[in-house]
Amino acid sequence: MLSLWRRHTAKCKYRDKGRAWTKCSCPVWIDGEVNGERIRCSAGTRDWGRAGRRAADFEAAAQAGRARKLLPEAITSFLNSCDVRESTKRKYIRVTRRVLLKFADENGIVWVDEFTLEKLDPLRGIRPVSALTWSKELEVIRQFFRFCVERKWMEENPALKLKMPRDPQPADDRVPYSAEEVKRIFEACDSFGRGEYERLRARAIITLMFYYAPRISDVAFLEKSHLQIGGPMGDAIFFRAQKNGNPIWLPLYPEAKQALERLPLPRGAARDCKYFFWDGFGSREYYAKVIGQSLEAVFRKSGVEKAISHRFRHTLVNKILVNGGTLEDAATILGDSPDIIRKHYNKWSVETQARTVEVLRRVHGTILAHEKNQPANPLFSVTKMVLEVGVEPTCSVKSAGF
């Protein structure tokens, strides 16, 4: 049987009335035993009546064999179970504690299993963030509730039914670089910054991105031991994708090898520093941001519109696909999953384009056969005359019978 008691604050004038006093606004706690298990936790409210209803719900769930978990405790368990990088961990903390827990407090939600789709619906409306930010937050919220379902703290994941926003990245942002734009970016490497140190480093980074399209973090922490010279398959370079841990072995092109050989030792680094760009000290996340800021300066110097490092990935995928490579080939080279490559780049695939042409051939026949077999079309004739002769037609569409 569960009972309620007041946890009087130090300033409460009714402290001498005892724990059963109901006429103050101090926090209410639940205490007792259910099925031989001791229960002692906060009711998450200062209202005695509401606390009584929550205690009854808690007792009913315990007798039915369902575990109940307070939201703060569930969040703590979730964060302790996450084996991720520090930057990712901070994102999880922000979303679960500063977004989800704050929302629950404002709406009187204490237990994890109190969340329903209806109660979660207003969350998006009160978040003044972009579609891209909300999509990332919703992924974390779904992951948290999945963690709770797996531990039987709730029966279903209500966040799965929240609508994920449409792809917030415009399609034109995935346009690959043209040869002229790449040339301008390389030229900017030789003139940006204050001296040769910055320019050699910038050229090496851009060269690696042009040939292999790694992420900024993968370049920033590239180790010298990741070059294999004179191996059984020739010279090779190895990347360990920082985002997903995928290993990537690729051929080492002479231009990339030369750019790395010309690199000066990172400032402040020991002579035996094992990295090409990083000195090995300080926060890895902070250093990745420094590299990103340097690249932004190069892109500004180049004058290329919408130039970002990620467009090198779009450029390389485009080259792979239009030269007959498969989506799986592109995924292996970039260290991504085939599903991600298929989602964003399927339109560039030669296989997809050939399949489209073949389907339309079966529907309409070839273009040559179509021109021979179709009856004379006055509108087609007039249009053809305009294109070939370059004169204004003497009849209109209406007079041609359309």
C-alpha positions in Angstrom: 0.0 0.0 0.0 1.3 3.4 -1.0 1.0 6.5 1.1 1.7 10.2 0.6 3.9 12.6 2.7 5.1 16.1 2.5 8.7 16.9 2.2 8.7 20.2 3.9 11.2 22.8 2.7 13.5 24.7 5.1 11.3 27.8 4.9 8.0 26.1 5.4 6.1 27.4 8.4 4.3 24.1 8.9 7.3 21.9 9.3 6.3 21.1 12.9 2.9 19.8 11.6 4.5 16.6 10.4 4.8 14.8 7.1 1.0 14.2 6.8 0.1 17.9 6.7 -1.8 18.7 3.5 -2.3 22.4 3.7 1.1 23.7 2.4 2.7 23.8 -0.9 5.8 21.6 -0.2 6.6 18.7 -2.6 4.6 15.5 -2.2 6.4 12.1 -2.1 5.1 8.6 -2.5 6.2 5.9 0.0 5.1 2.3 0.7 5.4 -1.3 -0.5 3.9 -3.0 -3.6 4.3 -6.7 -4.2 7.0 -6.9 -1.7 9.0 -4.1 -3.3 9.7 -0.8 -1.5 8.6 2.3 -3.4 9.9 5.7 -2.4 10.0 8.5 -4.9 8.7 12.0 -5.7 5.2 12.4 -6.9 6.4 15.2 -9.2 3.7 17.6 -7.9 2.9 19.8 -4.9 -0.9 19.1 -5.2 -2.1 16.5 -2.7 -5.0 15.3 -4.8 -3.0 14.9 -8.0 -0.3 13.1 -6.0 -3.0 10.7 -4.8 -4.1 9.9 -8.3 -0.5 9.3 -9.4 0.1 7.0 -6.5 -3.0 5.0 -7.4 -1.8 4.7 -11.0 1.6 3.6 -9.8 0.1 1.0 -7.6 -2.2 -0.4 -10.3 0.7 -0.6 -12.7 2.9 -2.4 -10.2 0.1 -4.9 -9.4 -0.4 -5.6 -13.1 3.3 -6.4 -13.4 4.2 -3.2 -15.3 7.2 -1.2 -14.2 6.8 2.6 -14.0 9.6 5.0 -14.3 9.9 8.6 -13.5 10.9 10.7 -16.5 14.1 12.2 -14.9 15.3 8.7 -13.9 14.5 7.3 -17.3 16.5 10.1 -19.0 19.5 9.5 -16.6 19.4 5.7 -17.5 19.2 6.5 -21.2 22.2 8.9 -21.1 24.2 6.5 -19.1 23.6 3.8 -21.7 24.7 5.9 -24.6 28.2 5.0 -25.8 28.8 7.9 -28.2 31.2 10.8 -28.8 31.2 13.7 -26.3 29.6 16.0 -28.9 26.8 13.6 -29.5 26.3 13.0 -25.8 25.9 16.8 -25.3 23.2 16.8 -28.0 21.3 13.9 -26.3 21.5 15.8 -22.9 20.2 19.0 -24.5 17.2 17.3 -26.3 16.2 15.0 -23.4 16.7 17.4 -20.4 16.3 20.9 -21.9 13.6 20.1 -24.4 11.7 16.9 -23.4 11.9 17.2 -19.6 11.1 20.9 -19.7 8.1 20.2 -21.9 6.9 17.5 -19.5 7.2 19.8 -16.4 5.2 22.4 -18.1 2.4 19.9 -19.0 2.4 18.0 -15.7 3.9 14.8 -17.1 5.9 12.9 -14.5 6.0 9.2 -15.6 7.3 8.0 -18.9 4.2 6.0 -19.7 2.1 9.2 -19.4 3.4 10.3 -22.8 0.9 9.8 -25.7 0.8 11.0 -29.2 -1.8 13.6 -28.2 0.4 14.9 -25.4 3.5 15.1 -27.7 1.7 16.9 -30.6 2.2 20.4 -29.2 6.0 20.0 -28.8 6.8 20.9 -32.4 4.6 24.0 -32.2 6.5 25.4 -29.3 10.0 24.7 -30.7 11.3 27.9 -32.5 13.8 25.9 -34.6 14.3 25.1 -38.2 13.0 21.9 -39.9 16.6 20.5 -40.0 17.1 21.1 -36.2 13.6 19.6 -35.4 14.3 16.5 -37.5 17.5 15.9 -35.5 15.7 16.5 -32.2 12.9 14.1 -33.2 15.4 11.4 -34.0 16.8 11.6 -30.4 13.3 11.7 -28.9 12.3 8.6 -30.8 15.5 6.9 -29.7 14.8 7.7 -26.0 11.3 6.4 -26.2 12.5 3.2 -27.9 14.9 2.8 -25.0 11.9 3.0 -22.6 9.8 0.6 -24.6 12.6 -2.0 -24.6 12.7 -1.8 -20.8 8.9 -2.1 -20.6 8.5 1.3 -19.0 5.9 2.1 -21.6 3.9 0.0 -24.1 4.6 1.9 -27.4 6.7 4.6 -28.8 4.5 7.7 -29.2 7.2 9.7 -31.1 7.1 7.2 -34.0 3.8 8.7 -35.1 5.0 12.3 -35.0 5.5 13.4 -38.6 9.1 13.8 -39.6 9.5 17.1 -41.6 10.3 16.8 -45.3 14.0 16.8 -46.3 15.0 20.3 -45.1 18.0 20.4 -47.4 16.9 21.9 -50.8 17.7 19.7 -53.8 19.8 22.4 -55.4 22.2 22.3 -52.4 23.3 18.9 -53.6 24.4 20.1 -57.0 28.0 18.9 -57.6 30.9 21.3 -58.3 31.7 22.2 -61.9 35.3 21.9 -63.1 35.5 25.7 -63.2 34.3 25.9 -59.6 36.9 23.3 -58.4 39.6 25.3 -60.2 38.7 28.5 -58.4 38.7 26.8 -55.1 42.2 25.4 -55.6 43.4 28.8 -56.8 42.0 30.3 -53.6 44.1 27.9 -51.5 47.2 29.6 -52.9 46.2 33.1 -52.0 44.1 32.9 -48.8 45.6 33.3 -45.3 48.7 35.1 -44.2 51.4 32.7 -45.3 52.6 29.4 -46.8 51.7 27.4 -43.6 48.0 28.1 -44.0 48.0 27.7 -47.8 49.8 24.3 -47.9 47.4 23.0 -45.3 44.4 24.3 -47.2 45.6 22.8 -50.5 46.2 19.4 -48.8 42.7 19.4 -47.3 41.0 20.5 -50.5 43.0 17.9 -52.5 41.8 15.1 -50.1 38.3 16.3 -50.4 38.4 16.5 -54.2 39.7 12.9 -54.6 38.0 11.1 -51.6 35.3 13.4 -50.3 35.8 12.7 -46.6 34.1 14.6 -43.9 35.9 17.5 -42.2 36.5 15.5 -39.0 38.0 12.6 -41.0 40.5 14.9 -42.6 41.3 16.8 -39.4 42.4 13.7 -37.5 44.1 11.8 -40.4 47.1 10.0 -39.0 50.4 9.6 -40.8 50.2 5.8 -40.3 47.1 5.7 -42.4 49.2 6.0 -45.6 50.4 2.6 -47.0 53.2 3.1 -49.4 54.1 0.2 -51.8 51.5 -2.2 -50.6 50.3 -5.3 -52.5 47.7 -3.1 -54.3 49.9 -0.1 -54.6 49.9 3.1 -52.5 46.7 3.4 -50.4 45.1 5.8 -47.8 42.9 4.8 -45.0 40.1 6.8 -43.4 38.2 5.8 -40.2 34.9 7.7 -40.6 34.4 9.6 -37.3 30.6 9.7 -37.7 29.9 6.0 -38.0 33.3 4.3 -37.6 33.3 2.7 -41.1 36.8 1.9 -42.4 37.6 3.2 -45.8 40.6 2.0 -47.9 41.2 4.0 -51.1 44.1 4.3 -53.6 46.6 7.1 -52.8 46.8 9.4 -55.9 50.1 11.1 -56.6 48.5 14.6 -56.2 47.2 13.7 -52.7 50.5 12.1 -51.7 52.5 15.1 -52.8 50.1 17.5 -51.0 50.5 15.6 -47.7 54.3 15.3 -48.1 54.6 19.1 -48.4 52.7 19.7 -45.2 54.5 21.5 -42.4 54.5 20.1 -38.9 51.3 21.4 -37.1 52.1 24.4 -34.9 52.8 23.4 -31.3 53.1 19.7 -32.1 56.0 17.4 -31.1 58.4 16.4 -33.8 57.0 12.8 -33.7 53.4 14.0 -34.0 51.3 11.2 -35.5 48.8 13.5 -37.2 49.0 15.5 -40.5 46.9 18.5 -39.3 46.2 18.2 -35.6 48.8 18.8 -32.9 47.2 16.1 -30.7 46.3 18.5 -27.9 42.9 20.0 -26.8 39.4 19.2 -27.8 38.9 17.2 -31.0 35.5 18.8 -31.5 37.0 22.3 -31.2 39.8 21.5 -33.6 37.3 20.1 -36.2 35.5 23.5 -36.0 38.8 25.3 -36.6 39.4 23.3 -39.8 35.8 24.1 -40.8 36.3 27.8 -40.3 39.5 27.7 -42.4 37.7 26.0 -45.2 34.9 28.6 -45.1 37.6 31.3 -45.6 38.9 29.4 -48.6 35.4 29.2 -50.1 34.8 32.9 -49.5 38.1 33.7 -51.2 37.1 31.5 -54.2 33.9 33.4 -54.8 32.1 30.1 -55.6 28.4 30.4 -54.7 27.1 28.0 -52.0 30.5 26.5 -51.7 30.7 24.1 -48.7 32.9 21.1 -48.0 30.0 18.6 -48.3 29.5 19.4 -51.9 32.7 17.5 -52.6 30.7 14.4 -51.6 28.0 15.3 -54.0 30.6 15.8 -56.7 32.3 12.5 -56.1 29.0 10.5 -56.0 27.9 12.1 -59.2 31.2 11.1 -60.9 30.9 7.5 -59.6 27.4 7.1 -60.8 27.6 8.7 -64.2 30.7 6.6 -64.9 28.9 3.4 -64.4 29.5 2.8 -60.7 26.7 1.5 -58.5 25.1 3.0 -55.5 26.8 0.3 -53.4 30.2 1.4 -54.9 29.5 5.0 -53.9 28.5 4.0 -50.4 31.7 2.0 -49.9 33.9 4.8 -51.1 32.2 7.5 -49.0 31.7 5.3 -45.9 27.9 5.7 -45.9 25.1 3.2 -46.0 23.6 2.2 -49.4 20.2 3.4 -48.2 21.5 7.0 -47.6 23.2 7.1 -51.0 20.1 5.7 -52.7 17.9 8.2 -50.9 19.8 11.3 -52.1 21.7 10.3 -55.3 19.6 7.7 -57.1 18.7 10.3 -59.8 22.3 10.3 -60.9 22.6 6.6 -61.3 23.2 5.4 -64.9 21.3 2.2 -64.0 18.3 4.2 -62.9 18.4 6.4 -66.0 18.8 3.4 -68.3 15.9 1.6 -66.6 13.7 4.8 -67.1 14.5 4.9 -70.8 13.7 1.2 -71.2 10.4 1.5 -69.5 9.4 4.4 -71.7 10.5 2.5 -74.8 8.1 -0.3 -73.8 5.3 2.2 -73.3 5.8 4.5 -76.4 8.4 2.7 -78.5 11.6 4.3 -79.7 11.7 8.0 -80.8 12.5 7.0 -84.4 9.6 4.5 -84.6 7.4 7.0 -82.9 8.1 9.7 -85.6 7.6 7.2 -88.5 4.3 5.7 -87.2 2.5 8.7 -85.9 0.0 10.5 -88.2 0.8 14.0 -89.4 0.4 16.5 -86.7 -0.2 20.1 -87.8 1.1 21.5 -84.5 4.2 19.4 -84.8 4.8 20.6 -88.3 4.4 24.3 -87.4 6.7 23.9 -84.4 9.3 22.1 -86.5 9.2 24.9 -89.1 9.8 27.6 -86.5 12.8 25.7 -85.1 14.4 24.9 -88.4 13.6 28.0 -90.5 13.3 30.6 -87.7 10.2 32.3 -89.1 6.9 33.1 -87.5 4.2 30.5 -88.5 1.4 31.8 -90.6 -1.2 29.8 -88.6 -2.0 29.7 -85.0 -2.6 26.8 -82.7 -6.3 27.5 -82.9 -6.4 27.7 -86.7 -4.6 24.4 -86.9 -7.5 22.7 -85.2 -6.4 22.7 -81.6 
